[in-house]
Amino acid sequence: RLAAQKEWAFMKILYEHQFPVPRPIDHARHCVLMEAIDAYPLRQITDIPSPGKLYSTLMDIIVRFTRAGLIHGDY
């Protein structure tokens, strides 16, 4: 239960600060409900037309995390 509450709180903060995350809708004991995004996970994309631009975008997001005092659990 605590994990879902933490995920919900973190996602809500990210969404409210215009980070590129799905809109959080609701949460319950062990799950978080969020909007569906019509996209592919990055790991499924094999051809990146502009890897430098993608890298720059991702680094900008990481810097925004740091400036906001946030730490992503995957780092």
Distance bins in CASP14 RR format, pairs under 12 A and 6 or more apart:
PFRMAT RR
TARGET T0000
AUTHOR 0000-0000-0000
RMODE 2
METHOD distances of the structure
MODEL  1
1 7 0 0 0 0 0 1 0 0 0 0 0
1 8 0 0 0 0 0 1 0 0 0 0 0
1 27 0 0 0 0 1 0 0 0 0 0 0
1 28 0 0 0 0 1 0 0 0 0 0 0
1 29 1 0 1 0 0 0 0 0 0 0 0
1 30 1 0 0 1 0 0 0 0 0 0 0
1 31 0 0 0 0 0 1 0 0 0 0 0
1 32 0 0 0 0 0 1 0 0 0 0 0
2 8 0 0 0 0 0 1 0 0 0 0 0
2 9 0 0 0 0 0 1 0 0 0 0 0
2 27 0 0 0 0 0 1 0 0 0 0 0
2 29 0 0 0 0 0 1 0 0 0 0 0
2 30 0 0 0 0 1 0 0 0 0 0 0
3 9 0 0 0 0 0 1 0 0 0 0 0
3 10 0 0 0 0 0 1 0 0 0 0 0
3 27 0 0 0 0 0 1 0 0 0 0 0
3 29 0 0 0 0 0 1 0 0 0 0 0
3 30 1 0 0 1 0 0 0 0 0 0 0
3 31 0 0 0 0 1 0 0 0 0 0 0
3 32 0 0 0 0 1 0 0 0 0 0 0
3 73 0 0 0 0 0 1 0 0 0 0 0
4 10 0 0 0 0 0 1 0 0 0 0 0
4 11 0 0 0 0 0 1 0 0 0 0 0
4 24 0 0 0 0 0 1 0 0 0 0 0
4 26 0 0 0 0 0 1 0 0 0 0 0
4 27 1 0 1 0 0 0 0 0 0 0 0
4 28 1 0 0 1 0 0 0 0 0 0 0
4 29 1 0 0 1 0 0 0 0 0 0 0
4 30 1 0 1 0 0 0 0 0 0 0 0
4 31 1 0 1 0 0 0 0 0 0 0 0
4 32 1 0 1 0 0 0 0 0 0 0 0
4 33 0 0 0 0 0 1 0 0 0 0 0
4 34 0 0 0 0 0 1 0 0 0 0 0
5 11 0 0 0 0 0 1 0 0 0 0 0
5 12 0 0 0 0 0 1 0 0 0 0 0
5 24 0 0 0 0 0 1 0 0 0 0 0
5 26 0 0 0 0 0 1 0 0 0 0 0
5 27 1 0 0 1 0 0 0 0 0 0 0
5 28 0 0 0 0 1 0 0 0 0 0 0
5 29 0 0 0 0 1 0 0 0 0 0 0
5 30 0 0 0 0 1 0 0 0 0 0 0
5 31 0 0 0 0 0 1 0 0 0 0 0
5 32 0 0 0 0 1 0 0 0 0 0 0
6 12 0 0 0 0 0 1 0 0 0 0 0
6 13 0 0 0 0 0 1 0 0 0 0 0
6 27 0 0 0 0 1 0 0 0 0 0 0
6 32 0 0 0 0 1 0 0 0 0 0 0
6 73 0 0 0 0 0 1 0 0 0 0 0
7 13 0 0 0 0 0 1 0 0 0 0 0
7 14 0 0 0 0 0 1 0 0 0 0 0
7 21 0 0 0 0 0 1 0 0 0 0 0
7 22 0 0 0 0 0 1 0 0 0 0 0
7 24 0 0 0 0 1 0 0 0 0 0 0
7 27 1 0 0 1 0 0 0 0 0 0 0
7 28 0 0 0 0 0 1 0 0 0 0 0
7 30 0 0 0 0 0 1 0 0 0 0 0
7 31 0 0 0 0 1 0 0 0 0 0 0
7 32 1 0 1 0 0 0 0 0 0 0 0
7 33 0 0 0 0 0 1 0 0 0 0 0
7 34 0 0 0 0 1 0 0 0 0 0 0
7 72 0 0 0 0 0 1 0 0 0 0 0
7 73 0 0 0 0 0 1 0 0 0 0 0
8 14 0 0 0 0 0 1 0 0 0 0 0
8 15 0 0 0 0 0 1 0 0 0 0 0
8 21 0 0 0 0 0 1 0 0 0 0 0
8 22 0 0 0 0 0 1 0 0 0 0 0
8 24 1 0 0 1 0 0 0 0 0 0 0
8 25 0 0 0 0 1 0 0 0 0 0 0
8 26 0 0 0 0 1 0 0 0 0 0 0
8 27 1 1 0 0 0 0 0 0 0 0 0
8 28 0 0 0 0 1 0 0 0 0 0 0
8 29 0 0 0 0 0 1 0 0 0 0 0
8 30 0 0 0 0 0 1 0 0 0 0 0
8 31 0 0 0 0 1 0 0 0 0 0 0
8 32 1 0 1 0 0 0 0 0 0 0 0
8 33 0 0 0 0 1 0 0 0 0 0 0
8 34 0 0 0 0 1 0 0 0 0 0 0
9 15 0 0 0 0 0 1 0 0 0 0 0
9 16 0 0 0 0 0 1 0 0 0 0 0
9 24 0 0 0 0 1 0 0 0 0 0 0
9 27 0 0 0 0 1 0 0 0 0 0 0
9 32 0 0 0 0 1 0 0 0 0 0 0
9 70 0 0 0 0 0 1 0 0 0 0 0
10 16 0 0 0 0 0 1 0 0 0 0 0
10 17 0 0 0 0 0 1 0 0 0 0 0
10 19 0 0 0 0 0 1 0 0 0 0 0
10 21 0 0 0 0 1 0 0 0 0 0 0
10 24 0 0 0 0 1 0 0 0 0 0 0
10 27 0 0 0 0 0 1 0 0 0 0 0
10 32 0 0 0 0 1 0 0 0 0 0 0
10 34 0 0 0 0 0 1 0 0 0 0 0
10 65 0 0 0 0 0 1 0 0 0 0 0
10 68 0 0 0 0 0 1 0 0 0 0 0
10 69 0 0 0 0 0 1 0 0 0 0 0
10 70 1 0 0 1 0 0 0 0 0 0 0
10 71 0 0 0 0 1 0 0 0 0 0 0
10 72 0 0 0 0 1 0 0 0 0 0 0
10 73 0 0 0 0 1 0 0 0 0 0 0
10 74 0 0 0 0 0 1 0 0 0 0 0
11 17 0 0 0 0 0 1 0 0 0 0 0
11 19 0 0 0 0 1 0 0 0 0 0 0
11 20 0 0 0 0 0 1 0 0 0 0 0
11 21 1 0 1 0 0 0 0 0 0 0 0
11 22 1 0 0 1 0 0 0 0 0 0 0
11 23 0 0 0 0 1 0 0 0 0 0 0
11 24 1 0 1 0 0 0 0 0 0 0 0
11 25 0 0 0 0 0 1 0 0 0 0 0
11 26 0 0 0 0 0 1 0 0 0 0 0
11 27 0 0 0 0 1 0 0 0 0 0 0
11 32 1 0 0 1 0 0 0 0 0 0 0
11 33 0 0 0 0 0 1 0 0 0 0 0
11 34 1 0 0 1 0 0 0 0 0 0 0
11 35 0 0 0 0 0 1 0 0 0 0 0
11 70 0 0 0 0 0 1 0 0 0 0 0
11 72 0 0 0 0 0 1 0 0 0 0 0
12 19 0 0 0 0 0 1 0 0 0 0 0
12 21 0 0 0 0 1 0 0 0 0 0 0
12 22 0 0 0 0 0 1 0 0 0 0 0
12 23 0 0 0 0 1 0 0 0 0 0 0
12 24 1 0 1 0 0 0 0 0 0 0 0
12 25 0 0 0 0 0 1 0 0 0 0 0
12 26 0 0 0 0 0 1 0 0 0 0 0
12 27 0 0 0 0 1 0 0 0 0 0 0
12 32 0 0 0 0 1 0 0 0 0 0 0
12 34 0 0 0 0 0 1 0 0 0 0 0
13 19 0 0 0 0 1 0 0 0 0 0 0
13 21 0 0 0 0 1 0 0 0 0 0 0
13 24 0 0 0 0 1 0 0 0 0 0 0
13 64 0 0 0 0 0 1 0 0 0 0 0
13 65 0 0 0 0 0 1 0 0 0 0 0
13 68 0 0 0 0 1 0 0 0 0 0 0
13 69 0 0 0 0 0 1 0 0 0 0 0
13 70 1 0 0 1 0 0 0 0 0 0 0
13 72 0 0 0 0 0 1 0 0 0 0 0
14 20 0 0 0 0 1 0 0 0 0 0 0
14 21 1 0 1 0 0 0 0 0 0 0 0
14 22 0 0 0 0 1 0 0 0 0 0 0
14 23 0 0 0 0 0 1 0 0 0 0 0
14 24 0 0 0 0 1 0 0 0 0 0 0
14 34 0 0 0 0 0 1 0 0 0 0 0
14 61 0 0 0 0 1 0 0 0 0 0 0
14 64 0 0 0 0 1 0 0 0 0 0 0
14 65 0 0 0 0 1 0 0 0 0 0 0
14 68 0 0 0 0 1 0 0 0 0 0 0
14 69 0 0 0 0 0 1 0 0 0 0 0
14 70 1 0 0 1 0 0 0 0 0 0 0
14 72 0 0 0 0 1 0 0 0 0 0 0
15 21 1 0 1 0 0 0 0 0 0 0 0
15 22 1 0 0 1 0 0 0 0 0 0 0
15 23 1 0 1 0 0 0 0 0 0 0 0
15 24 1 0 1 0 0 0 0 0 0 0 0
15 25 0 0 0 0 0 1 0 0 0 0 0
15 32 0 0 0 0 0 1 0 0 0 0 0
15 34 0 0 0 0 1 0 0 0 0 0 0
15 35 0 0 0 0 1 0 0 0 0 0 0
16 23 0 0 0 0 0 1 0 0 0 0 0
16 24 0 0 0 0 1 0 0 0 0 0 0
16 68 0 0 0 0 0 1 0 0 0 0 0
17 61 0 0 0 0 0 1 0 0 0 0 0
17 64 1 0 0 1 0 0 0 0 0 0 0
17 65 0 0 0 0 1 0 0 0 0 0 0
17 67 0 0 0 0 0 1 0 0 0 0 0
17 68 1 0 0 1 0 0 0 0 0 0 0
17 69 0 0 0 0 0 1 0 0 0 0 0
17 70 0 0 0 0 1 0 0 0 0 0 0
18 61 0 0 0 0 0 1 0 0 0 0 0
18 64 0 0 0 0 1 0 0 0 0 0 0
18 68 0 0 0 0 0 1 0 0 0 0 0
19 57 0 0 0 0 0 1 0 0 0 0 0
19 60 0 0 0 0 0 1 0 0 0 0 0
19 61 1 0 0 1 0 0 0 0 0 0 0
19 62 0 0 0 0 0 1 0 0 0 0 0
19 63 0 0 0 0 0 1 0 0 0 0 0
19 64 1 0 0 1 0 0 0 0 0 0 0
19 65 1 0 0 1 0 0 0 0 0 0 0
19 67 0 0 0 0 0 1 0 0 0 0 0
19 68 0 0 0 0 1 0 0 0 0 0 0
19 70 0 0 0 0 1 0 0 0 0 0 0
19 72 0 0 0 0 0 1 0 0 0 0 0
20 37 0 0 0 0 1 0 0 0 0 0 0
20 39 0 0 0 0 0 1 0 0 0 0 0
20 42 0 0 0 0 0 1 0 0 0 0 0
20 57 0 0 0 0 1 0 0 0 0 0 0
20 58 0 0 0 0 0 1 0 0 0 0 0
20 60 0 0 0 0 0 1 0 0 0 0 0
20 61 1 0 0 1 0 0 0 0 0 0 0
20 64 0 0 0 0 0 1 0 0 0 0 0
20 65 0 0 0 0 0 1 0 0 0 0 0
21 32 0 0 0 0 0 1 0 0 0 0 0
21 34 1 0 0 1 0 0 0 0 0 0 0
21 35 0 0 0 0 1 0 0 0 0 0 0
21 37 0 0 0 0 1 0 0 0 0 0 0
21 61 0 0 0 0 0 1 0 0 0 0 0
21 64 0 0 0 0 0 1 0 0 0 0 0
21 65 0 0 0 0 0 1 0 0 0 0 0
21 70 0 0 0 0 0 1 0 0 0 0 0
21 72 0 0 0 0 0 1 0 0 0 0 0
22 32 0 0 0 0 1 0 0 0 0 0 0
22 33 0 0 0 0 1 0 0 0 0 0 0
22 34 1 0 1 0 0 0 0 0 0 0 0
22 35 1 0 1 0 0 0 0 0 0 0 0
22 36 1 0 0 1 0 0 0 0 0 0 0
22 37 1 0 1 0 0 0 0 0 0 0 0
22 38 0 0 0 0 0 1 0 0 0 0 0
22 39 0 0 0 0 1 0 0 0 0 0 0
23 32 0 0 0 0 0 1 0 0 0 0 0
23 33 0 0 0 0 0 1 0 0 0 0 0
23 34 1 0 0 1 0 0 0 0 0 0 0
23 35 1 0 1 0 0 0 0 0 0 0 0
23 36 0 0 0 0 1 0 0 0 0 0 0
23 37 0 0 0 0 1 0 0 0 0 0 0
24 31 0 0 0 0 0 1 0 0 0 0 0
24 32 1 0 0 1 0 0 0 0 0 0 0
24 33 1 0 0 1 0 0 0 0 0 0 0
24 34 1 0 1 0 0 0 0 0 0 0 0
24 35 0 0 0 0 1 0 0 0 0 0 0
25 31 0 0 0 0 0 1 0 0 0 0 0
25 32 0 0 0 0 1 0 0 0 0 0 0
25 33 1 0 1 0 0 0 0 0 0 0 0
25 34 1 0 1 0 0 0 0 0 0 0 0
25 35 1 0 0 1 0 0 0 0 0 0 0
25 36 0 0 0 0 0 1 0 0 0 0 0
26 32 1 0 0 1 0 0 0 0 0 0 0
26 33 1 0 1 0 0 0 0 0 0 0 0
26 34 0 0 0 0 1 0 0 0 0 0 0
26 35 0 0 0 0 0 1 0 0 0 0 0
27 33 1 0 0 1 0 0 0 0 0 0 0
27 34 0 0 0 0 1 0 0 0 0 0 0
39 45 0 0 0 0 1 0 0 0 0 0 0
40 46 0 0 0 0 0 1 0 0 0 0 0
40 47 0 0 0 0 0 1 0 0 0 0 0
40 48 0 0 0 0 0 1 0 0 0 0 0
42 48 0 0 0 0 1 0 0 0 0 0 0
42 51 0 0 0 0 0 1 0 0 0 0 0
42 54 0 0 0 0 1 0 0 0 0 0 0
42 55 0 0 0 0 0 1 0 0 0 0 0
42 57 0 0 0 0 0 1 0 0 0 0 0
42 58 0 0 0 0 1 0 0 0 0 0 0
45 51 0 0 0 0 0 1 0 0 0 0 0
45 54 0 0 0 0 1 0 0 0 0 0 0
47 54 0 0 0 0 0 1 0 0 0 0 0
48 54 1 0 1 0 0 0 0 0 0 0 0
48 55 0 0 0 0 1 0 0 0 0 0 0
48 57 0 0 0 0 0 1 0 0 0 0 0
48 58 0 0 0 0 0 1 0 0 0 0 0
50 56 0 0 0 0 1 0 0 0 0 0 0
50 57 0 0 0 0 1 0 0 0 0 0 0
51 57 0 0 0 0 0 1 0 0 0 0 0
51 58 0 0 0 0 0 1 0 0 0 0 0
52 58 0 0 0 0 1 0 0 0 0 0 0
52 59 0 0 0 0 1 0 0 0 0 0 0
52 60 0 0 0 0 0 1 0 0 0 0 0
53 59 0 0 0 0 0 1 0 0 0 0 0
53 60 0 0 0 0 0 1 0 0 0 0 0
54 60 0 0 0 0 0 1 0 0 0 0 0
54 61 0 0 0 0 0 1 0 0 0 0 0
55 61 0 0 0 0 0 1 0 0 0 0 0
55 62 0 0 0 0 0 1 0 0 0 0 0
56 62 0 0 0 0 0 1 0 0 0 0 0
56 63 0 0 0 0 0 1 0 0 0 0 0
57 63 0 0 0 0 0 1 0 0 0 0 0
57 64 0 0 0 0 0 1 0 0 0 0 0
58 64 0 0 0 0 0 1 0 0 0 0 0
58 65 0 0 0 0 0 1 0 0 0 0 0
58 72 0 0 0 0 0 1 0 0 0 0 0
58 75 0 0 0 0 0 1 0 0 0 0 0
59 65 0 0 0 0 0 1 0 0 0 0 0
59 66 0 0 0 0 0 1 0 0 0 0 0
60 66 0 0 0 0 0 1 0 0 0 0 0
60 67 0 0 0 0 0 1 0 0 0 0 0
61 67 0 0 0 0 0 1 0 0 0 0 0
61 68 0 0 0 0 0 1 0 0 0 0 0
61 70 0 0 0 0 0 1 0 0 0 0 0
61 72 0 0 0 0 1 0 0 0 0 0 0
61 75 0 0 0 0 0 1 0 0 0 0 0
62 68 0 0 0 0 0 1 0 0 0 0 0
62 69 0 0 0 0 0 1 0 0 0 0 0
62 70 0 0 0 0 0 1 0 0 0 0 0
62 71 0 0 0 0 0 1 0 0 0 0 0
62 72 0 0 0 0 1 0 0 0 0 0 0
62 74 0 0 0 0 0 1 0 0 0 0 0
62 75 1 0 0 1 0 0 0 0 0 0 0
63 69 0 0 0 0 0 1 0 0 0 0 0
63 70 0 0 0 0 0 1 0 0 0 0 0
64 70 0 0 0 0 1 0 0 0 0 0 0
64 72 0 0 0 0 0 1 0 0 0 0 0
65 71 1 0 0 1 0 0 0 0 0 0 0
65 72 1 0 0 1 0 0 0 0 0 0 0
65 73 0 0 0 0 0 1 0 0 0 0 0
65 74 0 0 0 0 0 1 0 0 0 0 0
65 75 0 0 0 0 1 0 0 0 0 0 0
66 72 0 0 0 0 0 1 0 0 0 0 0
66 75 0 0 0 0 0 1 0 0 0 0 0
END
